[in-house]
Amino acid sequence: MHPLDPVRVELFEVIKMKLKALSCFMCTLLMVAVLCGCRSGGDKETGIDPSLAAELVEMCALDQQMEMIAVNGSDEDRTKEFYEKKQNIQDNHAARCKQIFEQIGYPGSDKVGAEASEAFWLLVQHSDSDPVFQERVAEAMILEVERGTASGAKLAYLTDRVRTNTGRKQVYGTQLDFDLESARAMPKPIEHPRGVDERREAVGLEPLWVYMNDTSLMHYEMNKEQYKSIGIQSAWVYEEGYLGW
């Protein structure tokens, strides 16, 4: 692996959205502690299934453990065997998520709580080997967003993921590439790019130029020594209001 090879973009998404990747294990412990006294099969007052919620958060924690090793692990950690193990874990998670989806539909916050619902979303984001399933989940999320039991921003990320995984242009600019010779994050092709900031605003996302600058800086800081070794002293900065995507 090239020392500057970009990691999976969704990890940056997770870090940006309240640093979820860094707190998953704490979230798991908290979830188990909160739910340990609850009956399995669902809380009668809230309708939330505590057992399923804990399972989803636990799967998310393992998923993010693998992602963090991919980002911060040593060369000894990031072996061919590690990546095979990582893929196997994510394939198993995808199969379990599909089973859950077939049984209860999209597990919104009303079914498993906000934390576990977000965990399900992230696990589906990583189910790239089955974009048909990803698209089914994205379609189901539309109603959940309207009902207030899922996030419009998360739906935007999954919508873009489905589109890029199936060879289509994305809508919100959430899926990225990196120019490793300039420390620059760039969105993959966008449909009607001049209107991307309006679409992002409608789902609660910051302007795309802000997202690109934040992600460029984050990637630069995580790889500063390698960038400096090839003469790059700072991350790329897009001008305010940039729309030349």
N, C-alpha and C positions, 0 to 999 in steps of 0.2 A: 504493500500500500504506500503510495506517495505520502510524505508527511503532511502535505497540505490538502489531501483529498477531503472534500466536504463530507461531513457526516450527514445522516438522514435529516432532511430539513425539518421534519416534524418535531425533532428534538428541540430545535430553536423555537418552534411554536410553543412547545410545552414550557420551556424556560421563560419565554416572554409572558405566558399566561400564568402569572403568579408562581413561577418557579416550581411547577408541579414535579418536574423530574427530580428535583433535589429533596423533595419532602414526601415522596411516596411511601417510604418505609414508616415514617412517623404517622402518616395518614392511615396506614394499615393497622398500626398498633392502636391508634385512637378509635378507628372503626370497630375493631374487635372489642375494645374496652367498653365502648358505648353499647354495643349490641349483645354482649355476652349474657345479659340477663333477659334478653328477649326470646320469645318463642320462635321456633322455626315455622316457616309457612306464611309469615306475614304478620305485621303488627295490626291488631284489629282497629286501632284508632287512626293510624296513618295510612294503612294499606301498603306499607313498605315491607319488602321481604328482606329481613336482616341477613339471612344466610346467603342469599344470592348477592346482596350488596357487599358483604365481606369477601366473597369469592372474587368478585370483579375487581375490588380494590387490591386484593392480593395478587391477582394476575397482572394488574397494572404495575405494581411494585417490581415484580420480576422482569417484566418487559423493560421498565426503565433502568433497572440494574444492568441489563444487557446493553442498552443504549449508552449508558454512562461509561461502561467499559470501552465501548467502541469510540467514545469521545476522548476519555481521559486515561485509558489503560495504556500500559507500556507495550512495546512491540512484542514482548514475551506473552502478554495477555492476548493480544489481537492476532491469534494464529488462525490458520485455516480451520482447525477444529473448533475454535471459538465461534467463528462465523457460521459454521454448520450447526452448532448447538443453538446459537441465537435464532437462526432461521427455523429450526425444528420447534423451538419454543413458540415462536410467533405463528407457525402453522397450526400447532396444537391450540393456541389461544383462538385463532380464527375459527377452527372447527367448533370449539366450545361456544363462541359468540354466535355462530350460525345456529347452533342447537337452541340457545337461549332465545334468539330472535324468532325461530320457528314456534317456540312454545308460548311466548308472551308478547311478541312484537317488540317494538323498540322499548328498552327499559329506561323510561324517562324518570325524572326526579320524583314523580308521584309513586313510582313502583319500587325504586331502589335507593332513593335519595340523590342529591346533587352530585356528591363525590363519586359514587359508584356509577352514576349515569355518564359522567365525564370519562370515567375509566373505560366504560364500554365503547364510547366514541373513539378514544385513543387507540384501543385495541383494533377496532375496525379500520382506523386510518392506516394501521400497519398491515392490514390483510391484503397486500398488493397482489398476491398471487390469485386473488378472486375478485376482480373488479365488478363482476356481475353482482356479487353479494354486497360489495360496497355501495353500488348504485341502489340496490333495494333498500338498504338502510338509509341512504340519503333521502330517498323518496318518502320513507316512513317518518323521517325527522321533520318534514315540512309541517305535518299536522301537529307534531309535538311542539315545534316552535310557536305555532299559532296558539296552542293551548298554554304556553308558558312553562312547559316541562322539559324543554331542551333549549340550547343556545343557538341563536341565529348565526353567531360568529363561528361556532363549531360546524354548523351546517355548511357555511361558506367554505371552510377548509376541506370538508369531505366532498363537497360538490366539485371543487377544483381538483381534488385528488382523483376522483372518478374520471374527470375529463382528461387529465394528463395521462392517466393509466390506460385510456382507451383511444389515445391519439387525437383528442380534440383540444381546442383552445380553452383555457380556463376563463373564469368569469371575474374572480376577485383578486387574482395575482398572489395567491398564498403559496404557490409551489415555485421553488427557486432553483436556479443554477448558480454556480460561482465561477467567476473569472479569477483563477488563482494567480495570475500574473499582475493583477491590479488590486487584489483584496476587495473585490466588488461582488455583491450579491445582485442577481438579476432575476426578474420573474420569467418563468417559462411563458411561451406565447399566450397573449390575452385576447379575448374576443372584444372588439370595440374598446380599445385601450383608453381612448379619450374620456370615457365615462366611468373608468374604474374607481375613481375616488368617490363618486356619488354612490356607486353600488356598495363600496366598502362602508361608507358612512351609514347606509341604510341598515346594515347588520351590526353596527357597533365597532367597526374596525377603523384604525387610524389611517390617514392617507398613505398611499403606497410608497411614496418617497421616504416617509418617516420609517416605515417598516423596513425598507431596503437599507437605509442608513443604519438603523439599529442592528440589523442582522449582519451587515458588513462589518461594523465595529465589533460585534460579539465574536464573529469568526476570526477577525484579526487578533483580538486579545487572547483568544484561545490558542492561537498559532503564532504569537508575536515573534518568537525567536526564529522560527522557520521563515517567516516573511522577511525579517530583517536580514537573514542570511542571503536572500536573493535581492536585497536592496530596496525593499518596500518598507517605508518608515511609518506609514499610517494607512488607515482604511479609506476606501473610496467614499466620497461624500456627494450625493445628488443635491442639486440646488433645490431650494424651497419651491414647492408647487410643480416639480418636474413631472411631465406627462409624456415624454418621448419614448414610451415603451414599445 
